[in-house]
């Protein structure tokens, strides 16, 4: 790990020349070996050369997608355009599949990525971690997400299969569909039930909840909610919840500073109004939603990131 951190520090440079060329760079770490790949297809090349347990670092910029079939750690430069560092995104463009066999000793981890397409899960994906990333759509193709976690993420659409089990902390889930199990804490969730009016298999704590339909949607007896706030169209959300810690707010404008309650933009921060921050509290005494709890939403990455790599005139990319 010390060697990896040292290498990342060496990669964080800015060329003094105004004519220096910015590189798209994927750095593959395998044991003590480091290999560089350049250009829009660098991620594809690094993944092809990787084995389970390897680390791939990406600079900011736009990379072509690749089907993920190995339990690697994929680290980008950031995903949040609403942050002060929003111009330094790592974008993966194009649809891709995830089909990573269970290796027991390794798991897939993705951090600091902005994805604008569709991610399809094939096979059984075990214990994967999605951290501080923005995804447009995640769905199943006869696959399963088993004990997968989303931390500080923004997901436009998430379709859960019957046997899926996920956990979410301080994340936004738009258009969550399906009967899969989800344990969510300090999240914002927009449900869109596929069948009937029931929301099944969800455990919600300190969450903000709404629905995309005016039908009388509510949490089924297989779900639970504690210190949650439903809003907008979700008038009957807690119909079958026995505890009295939950509440309904009709006027979305009294909850959020800018969010319309359903449709988010990349610049959306999901911040509550000052009044709502004080009025609607979770079981820990902090505000409900993404900015409360023990791990409030923060787009800054946990790992060192490569903002940019530059190439001086008369130099050419070489692999190390």
FENRA-V177335 format. One record per residue. RES is the residue in one letter. BURIAL is 1 if it has 16 or more other ideal C-beta (glycine too) atoms within 10 Angstrom, else 0. Layout:
BEGIN
res	burial
RES	BURIAL
RES	BURIAL
END
This chain:
BEGIN
res	burial
X	0
X	0
X	0
X	1
X	0
X	0
X	1
X	1
X	0
X	0
X	1
X	0
X	0
X	0
X	1
X	0
X	0
X	0
X	0
X	1
X	0
X	0
X	1
X	1
X	1
X	1
X	1
X	1
X	1
X	0
X	0
X	0
X	0
X	1
X	1
X	1
X	1
X	1
X	1
X	0
X	0
X	1
X	1
X	1
X	1
X	1
X	1
X	0
X	0
X	1
X	0
X	1
X	1
X	1
X	1
X	1
X	1
X	1
X	1
X	1
X	1
X	0
X	1
X	0
X	1
X	1
X	0
X	1
X	1
X	1
X	1
X	1
X	1
X	1
X	1
X	1
X	1
X	1
X	1
X	1
X	1
X	0
X	1
X	0
X	1
X	0
X	0
X	1
X	1
X	1
X	1
X	1
X	0
X	0
X	0
X	1
X	1
X	1
X	1
X	1
X	0
X	0
X	0
X	0
X	0
X	1
X	1
X	1
X	1
X	1
X	1
X	1
X	1
X	1
X	1
X	1
X	0
X	1
X	1
X	1
X	1
X	1
X	1
X	0
X	1
X	1
X	1
X	1
X	1
X	1
X	1
X	1
X	1
X	1
X	1
X	1
X	1
X	1
X	1
X	1
X	0
X	0
X	1
X	1
X	1
X	1
X	0
X	1
X	1
X	1
X	1
X	1
X	1
X	1
X	1
X	1
X	1
X	1
X	1
X	1
X	1
X	0
X	0
X	1
X	1
X	1
X	1
X	1
X	1
X	1
X	1
X	1
X	1
X	1
X	1
X	1
X	1
X	1
X	1
X	1
X	1
X	1
X	1
X	1
X	1
X	1
X	1
X	1
X	1
X	1
X	1
X	1
X	1
X	0
X	0
X	0
X	0
X	1
X	1
X	1
X	1
X	1
X	1
X	1
X	1
X	1
X	1
X	1
X	1
X	1
X	1
X	1
X	0
X	0
X	0
X	0
X	1
X	1
X	1
X	1
X	0
X	0
X	1
X	1
X	1
X	1
X	1
X	1
X	1
X	1
X	1
X	1
X	1
X	1
X	1
X	1
X	1
X	1
X	0
X	0
X	1
X	0
X	0
X	0
X	0
X	1
X	0
X	0
X	1
X	0
X	0
X	1
X	0
X	0
X	1
X	1
X	0
X	0
X	1
X	0
X	1
X	0
X	0
X	1
X	0
X	0
X	0
X	1
X	1
X	1
X	1
X	1
X	0
X	0
X	0
X	1
X	1
X	0
X	1
X	1
X	1
X	1
X	0
X	0
X	0
X	1
X	1
X	1
X	1
X	1
X	1
X	1
X	1
X	0
X	0
X	0
X	1
X	0
X	1
X	0
X	1
X	0
X	1
X	0
X	1
X	1
X	1
X	1
X	1
X	1
X	1
X	0
X	0
X	0
X	0
X	0
X	0
X	0
X	0
X	0
END
